[in-house]
């Protein structure tokens, strides 16, 4: 009986020793986890926005006749370069020539009528001075003379208009440029003002771009744009935004921007494909490796080492944008803080860490 009690006591003592050892083992503190870090440094980051567009004429004019008629010939075609005053097309001048002859006849007739009216007025005045006729006769003759003068002036103006119309039978270029479209062919009856050719001036050019609304909102006023030829980036020039469409295109929902090219290289011909680059204003950011970004409540966050305790803090951050290798942080991290840049998926807030040999 005594031996049984002794065995039980010894077993209980051994069990208590084992439990105490397990508690001591479980209560042992976790060793600090080595982490790689970098010290956050703030700097200005300038983002360059680029867009592809085309070279377009600043001035494009529809050229047409000032009167109707049948088109006899058109001597230019699409792509032809013309100078101011060059012949473009001609209409049949037969009707205009007849109008001119009629106007010349009216002028001759009115001139003769004016001469007769003037002679009659002088005769009536001579007779009135000798008291042969009454004053009313003089007044009537004077009225007839004034009517004849007015009729002659009207006939003269009609003659001048007919002569101008004869000149309008030939359509000549009002500006130098390149023909970009045609609207009538020989034998066709054209109306006054109807487009016969469209001429694009090549003296002043624009670079035209279709951009998204987000880009429109980020473009500063009077911004300078570097425009380069897509096929040869060495060919470039500077321009300034001169026109922004007030509304978006119905189909693409993009906005059209026209950049005036004060000095455009000859290689930037109309229709050439170009790129436009705009340097956006500098933004104060902290550049961190993309691997440093974790998440807190579904939003970007980073682990920061508390310098006093050596423990991790998970801090939400605002990412301005991502580059090829870095995340550019605009807020959430202060300059001088030490940020973990590797293995963030295996870390937790409050965890004690130590800096490994590669820490920066």
C-alpha positions as CSV (number, residue, x, y, z in Angstrom):
1,X,0.0,0.0,0.0
2,X,2.8,2.4,0.8
3,X,4.6,1.6,-2.5
4,X,1.5,2.3,-4.5
5,X,1.1,5.7,-2.9
6,X,4.7,6.5,-3.6
7,X,4.3,5.6,-7.3
8,X,1.3,7.7,-7.7
9,X,3.0,10.7,-6.1
10,X,6.0,10.3,-8.4
11,X,3.8,10.2,-11.5
12,X,2.0,13.3,-10.4
13,X,5.2,15.1,-9.8
14,X,6.5,14.1,-13.2
15,X,3.3,15.3,-14.9
16,X,3.5,18.7,-13.1
17,X,7.1,19.1,-14.3
18,X,6.1,18.4,-17.9
19,X,3.2,20.9,-17.8
20,X,5.5,23.5,-16.3
21,X,8.1,23.0,-19.0
22,X,5.5,23.3,-21.7
23,X,4.2,26.6,-20.3
24,X,7.7,28.0,-20.0
25,X,8.3,27.0,-23.6
26,X,5.0,28.5,-24.9
27,X,5.7,31.7,-23.0
28,X,9.1,32.2,-24.6
29,X,9.1,35.5,-26.7
30,X,9.2,35.3,-30.5
31,X,12.6,36.3,-31.9
32,X,12.6,39.4,-34.0
33,X,12.1,38.7,-37.7
34,X,14.8,40.1,-40.1
35,X,13.4,42.5,-42.7
36,X,14.7,44.5,-45.6
37,X,13.8,48.2,-45.4
38,X,14.5,51.5,-47.1
39,X,14.4,55.0,-45.6
40,X,11.5,57.0,-47.3
41,X,12.8,60.1,-49.2
42,X,10.5,62.7,-50.7
43,X,11.2,64.2,-54.1
44,X,9.4,65.9,-57.1
45,X,8.2,63.6,-59.8
46,X,7.3,65.0,-63.2
47,X,5.1,62.8,-65.4
48,X,5.3,63.2,-69.2
49,X,2.0,62.6,-71.0
50,X,2.2,61.6,-74.6
51,X,-0.5,61.3,-77.3
52,X,-0.5,60.4,-81.0
53,X,-2.1,62.8,-83.5
54,X,-1.8,64.2,-87.0
55,X,-0.7,67.4,-88.7
56,X,-3.6,69.4,-89.9
57,X,-4.0,72.8,-91.6
58,X,-4.9,75.7,-89.4
59,X,-6.9,77.2,-92.3
60,X,-9.0,75.1,-94.7
61,X,-11.3,76.8,-97.2
62,X,-14.0,75.7,-99.5
63,X,-13.6,77.5,-102.8
64,X,-16.5,78.0,-105.2
65,X,-17.9,80.3,-107.9
66,X,-19.7,83.5,-107.0
67,X,-22.4,82.7,-109.5
68,X,-24.1,79.7,-111.0
69,X,-23.2,78.1,-114.3
70,X,-22.1,75.0,-116.2
71,X,-18.6,73.9,-115.3
72,X,-16.4,73.8,-118.4
73,X,-13.2,72.6,-116.8
74,X,-11.3,72.0,-113.6
75,X,-7.6,72.2,-113.9
76,X,-6.5,71.0,-110.4
77,X,-7.0,67.8,-108.5
78,X,-6.5,66.5,-105.0
79,X,-2.9,66.8,-103.8
80,X,-2.0,69.6,-106.2
81,X,-0.2,72.6,-104.7
82,X,-1.5,75.9,-105.8
83,X,-0.5,79.6,-105.3
84,X,-2.8,82.6,-104.7
85,X,-4.3,83.7,-108.0
86,X,-3.8,80.3,-109.9
87,X,-6.7,79.2,-112.1
88,X,-8.8,76.4,-110.6
89,X,-11.8,76.0,-112.8
90,X,-14.0,77.9,-115.4
91,X,-17.7,78.0,-116.1
92,X,-19.5,78.7,-119.4
93,X,-19.3,82.5,-119.9
94,X,-21.9,82.7,-122.7
95,X,-24.8,84.0,-120.5
96,X,-22.5,86.4,-118.7
97,X,-21.2,87.8,-122.1
98,X,-24.8,88.4,-123.2
99,X,-25.6,90.2,-120.0
100,X,-22.5,92.3,-120.6
101,X,-23.7,93.2,-124.1
102,X,-27.1,94.2,-122.8
103,X,-25.5,96.3,-120.1
104,X,-23.3,98.1,-122.6
105,X,-26.4,98.8,-124.8
106,X,-28.3,100.2,-121.8
107,X,-25.4,102.5,-120.9
108,X,-25.3,103.8,-124.5
109,X,-29.1,104.3,-124.6
110,X,-29.1,106.1,-121.2
111,X,-26.2,108.3,-122.2
112,X,-28.1,109.5,-125.3
113,X,-31.3,110.1,-123.2
114,X,-29.2,112.1,-120.7
115,X,-27.8,114.2,-123.5
116,X,-31.3,114.9,-124.9
117,X,-32.7,115.7,-121.5
118,X,-29.8,118.1,-120.8
119,X,-30.3,119.9,-124.1
120,X,-34.0,120.3,-123.5
121,X,-33.3,121.7,-120.0
122,X,-30.9,124.3,-121.4
123,X,-33.5,125.2,-124.1
124,X,-36.3,125.7,-121.5
125,X,-34.1,127.8,-119.3
126,X,-33.2,130.0,-122.4
127,X,-36.9,130.4,-123.2
128,X,-37.8,131.2,-119.6
129,X,-35.2,133.9,-119.4
130,X,-37.0,135.6,-122.4
131,X,-40.4,135.0,-120.8
132,X,-41.5,132.8,-123.6
133,X,-42.4,129.7,-121.4
134,X,-43.6,129.4,-117.9
135,X,-41.4,128.3,-115.0
136,X,-43.3,125.0,-114.8
137,X,-41.8,124.0,-118.2
138,X,-38.3,124.5,-116.8
139,X,-39.1,122.5,-113.7
140,X,-40.5,119.6,-115.9
141,X,-37.3,119.7,-118.1
142,X,-35.1,119.7,-115.0
143,X,-37.0,116.7,-113.6
144,X,-36.6,114.8,-116.9
145,X,-32.9,115.5,-116.9
146,X,-32.4,114.2,-113.3
147,X,-34.2,111.0,-114.2
148,X,-32.0,110.6,-117.2
149,X,-28.9,111.1,-115.1
150,X,-30.1,108.5,-112.6
151,X,-30.9,106.0,-115.3
152,X,-27.5,106.4,-116.8
153,X,-25.8,105.9,-113.4
154,X,-27.8,102.8,-112.9
155,X,-26.9,101.5,-116.3
156,X,-23.2,102.2,-115.7
157,X,-23.3,100.3,-112.4
158,X,-25.0,97.3,-114.1
159,X,-22.3,97.4,-116.8
160,X,-19.6,97.3,-114.1
161,X,-21.4,94.3,-112.4
162,X,-21.6,92.5,-115.7
163,X,-17.9,93.0,-116.3
164,X,-17.2,91.6,-112.9
165,X,-19.4,88.6,-113.5
166,X,-17.4,87.9,-116.7
167,X,-14.3,87.8,-114.5
168,X,-16.1,85.5,-112.1
169,X,-16.3,82.9,-114.8
170,X,-12.8,81.9,-113.9
171,X,-12.3,80.6,-110.4
172,X,-8.9,81.5,-109.0
173,X,-7.3,80.6,-105.7
174,X,-7.7,83.0,-102.9
175,X,-4.9,81.5,-100.8
176,X,-1.8,79.3,-101.3
177,X,-2.0,75.7,-100.2
178,X,-2.8,72.1,-101.2
179,X,-6.1,70.9,-102.7
180,X,-7.5,68.3,-100.3
181,X,-10.9,67.6,-101.9
182,X,-12.9,68.3,-105.1
183,X,-16.7,68.8,-105.3
184,X,-17.5,69.3,-109.0
185,X,-16.5,68.0,-112.4
186,X,-16.6,69.3,-115.9
187,X,-20.1,69.4,-117.4
188,X,-21.8,69.7,-114.0
189,X,-24.0,72.7,-113.2
190,X,-22.8,74.3,-110.0
191,X,-24.5,76.9,-107.8
192,X,-23.1,80.0,-106.4
193,X,-21.0,79.2,-103.4
194,X,-21.0,75.4,-104.1
195,X,-17.6,73.8,-103.1
196,X,-15.6,73.1,-106.3
197,X,-12.3,72.4,-104.4
198,X,-11.2,72.5,-100.8
199,X,-7.8,74.2,-100.2
200,X,-5.7,73.7,-97.1
201,X,-3.2,76.4,-96.3
202,X,0.2,74.9,-95.7
203,X,1.7,78.1,-94.2
204,X,0.2,77.6,-90.8
205,X,-0.2,74.1,-89.3
206,X,-1.7,72.5,-86.2
207,X,-1.0,69.2,-84.5
208,X,-4.5,67.7,-83.7
209,X,-5.0,65.2,-80.9
210,X,-8.0,63.3,-79.6
211,X,-7.6,62.8,-75.8
212,X,-9.6,61.5,-72.9
213,X,-11.4,63.8,-70.4
214,X,-8.9,62.9,-67.6
215,X,-6.1,64.4,-69.8
216,X,-8.1,67.5,-70.5
217,X,-8.5,68.2,-66.8
218,X,-4.8,67.8,-66.1
219,X,-3.5,70.1,-68.9
220,X,-2.4,73.5,-67.5
221,X,-3.4,76.6,-69.4
222,X,-1.1,77.8,-72.2
223,X,1.0,74.6,-71.9
224,X,4.0,74.0,-74.2
225,X,3.9,70.8,-76.2
226,X,6.8,69.0,-77.8
227,X,5.6,67.7,-81.1
228,X,7.7,65.0,-82.9
229,X,7.4,63.1,-86.1
230,X,6.4,59.5,-85.3
231,X,8.5,58.1,-88.1
232,X,11.6,60.2,-87.2
233,X,11.5,61.5,-83.6
234,X,14.5,63.7,-84.3
235,X,12.2,66.0,-86.3
236,X,10.4,67.9,-83.6
237,X,9.2,71.4,-82.8
238,X,7.5,73.2,-79.9
239,X,3.8,74.3,-80.0
240,X,1.2,75.7,-77.7
241,X,-2.4,74.5,-77.1
242,X,-4.6,77.1,-79.0
243,X,-7.9,75.3,-79.1
244,X,-9.7,72.7,-76.9
245,X,-13.1,71.3,-78.0
246,X,-15.8,72.3,-75.5
247,X,-17.6,69.0,-75.9
248,X,-16.7,65.4,-76.3
249,X,-17.1,63.4,-79.6
250,X,-20.4,61.5,-79.5
251,X,-18.8,58.2,-80.6
252,X,-15.4,58.2,-78.9
253,X,-16.2,60.5,-76.0
254,X,-12.8,62.1,-76.6
255,X,-11.9,65.8,-76.8
256,X,-10.1,67.4,-79.7
257,X,-7.0,69.5,-78.9
258,X,-5.3,71.7,-81.5
259,X,-1.7,72.6,-80.9
260,X,-0.5,75.6,-83.0
261,X,2.9,75.0,-84.7
262,X,4.5,78.4,-85.2
263,X,7.5,76.8,-86.9
264,X,6.8,73.4,-88.5
265,X,9.6,71.5,-90.2
266,X,9.0,70.7,-93.9
267,X,9.0,67.0,-93.0
268,X,5.8,67.6,-91.0
269,X,3.6,67.6,-94.0
270,X,-0.2,67.7,-93.8
271,X,-1.5,64.3,-92.6
272,X,1.8,63.2,-91.1
273,X,1.5,61.2,-87.8
274,X,3.1,63.0,-84.8
275,X,3.4,62.5,-81.1
276,X,2.8,65.3,-78.5
277,X,4.5,65.3,-75.2
278,X,3.5,67.4,-72.2
279,X,5.4,67.6,-68.9
280,X,2.9,67.6,-66.1
281,X,3.6,69.8,-63.1
282,X,5.9,68.2,-60.5
283,X,4.3,66.3,-57.6
284,X,6.0,65.6,-54.3
285,X,6.1,61.8,-53.9
286,X,8.0,59.1,-52.1
287,X,9.3,56.4,-54.5
288,X,9.1,52.9,-53.0
289,X,9.6,49.5,-54.7
290,X,6.3,48.0,-55.9
291,X,7.0,45.0,-53.6
292,X,6.5,47.2,-50.6
293,X,2.8,47.7,-51.2
294,X,0.5,45.6,-49.0
295,X,-3.2,46.2,-48.3
296,X,-5.4,47.4,-45.4
297,X,-9.2,47.2,-45.7
298,X,-8.8,46.7,-49.5
299,X,-6.6,49.8,-49.9
300,X,-2.9,50.2,-50.5
301,X,-0.7,50.2,-47.3
302,X,2.9,49.8,-46.3
303,X,4.7,48.3,-43.2
304,X,6.7,51.0,-41.3
305,X,9.2,50.0,-38.6
306,X,8.6,52.0,-35.3
307,X,12.0,53.3,-34.5
308,X,11.3,53.3,-30.7
309,X,9.9,49.8,-30.3
310,X,11.1,48.0,-33.4
311,X,7.6,46.8,-34.1
312,X,5.7,47.0,-37.4
313,X,2.9,49.5,-38.2
314,X,0.6,49.1,-41.2
315,X,-0.1,52.5,-42.6
316,X,-2.6,53.2,-45.4
317,X,-1.0,55.2,-48.3
318,X,-2.1,57.1,-51.4
319,X,-0.4,55.9,-54.6
320,X,-0.1,58.7,-57.1
321,X,0.8,56.3,-59.8
322,X,3.0,53.3,-60.6
323,X,6.1,53.3,-62.8
324,X,7.8,50.2,-64.2
325,X,9.4,49.3,-60.9
326,X,8.2,51.7,-58.2
327,X,5.0,52.9,-56.5
328,X,5.0,56.7,-56.1
329,X,3.4,57.5,-52.8
330,X,1.9,61.0,-52.3
331,X,0.7,60.6,-48.8
332,X,0.5,58.2,-45.8
333,X,4.3,57.9,-45.3
334,X,6.6,60.6,-43.9
335,X,10.1,61.2,-45.1
336,X,12.7,59.5,-42.8
337,X,10.4,56.6,-41.9
338,X,11.8,53.1,-42.5
339,X,9.6,51.1,-44.8
340,X,9.7,47.3,-45.3
341,X,10.3,46.5,-49.0
342,X,10.3,42.6,-49.1
343,X,8.2,39.8,-47.8
344,X,5.3,42.0,-46.7
345,X,2.7,39.2,-47.3
346,X,4.2,37.3,-44.4
347,X,4.2,40.2,-41.9
348,X,1.6,41.4,-39.4
349,X,1.1,44.7,-37.5
350,X,2.7,44.8,-34.1
351,X,5.3,42.1,-35.1
352,X,8.9,42.8,-33.7
353,X,11.5,42.9,-36.5
354,X,15.2,43.5,-36.9
355,X,17.1,45.0,-39.8
356,X,19.0,42.5,-41.8
357,X,22.5,43.2,-43.3
358,X,21.0,44.4,-46.6
359,X,18.8,47.0,-45.0
360,X,19.3,50.5,-46.3
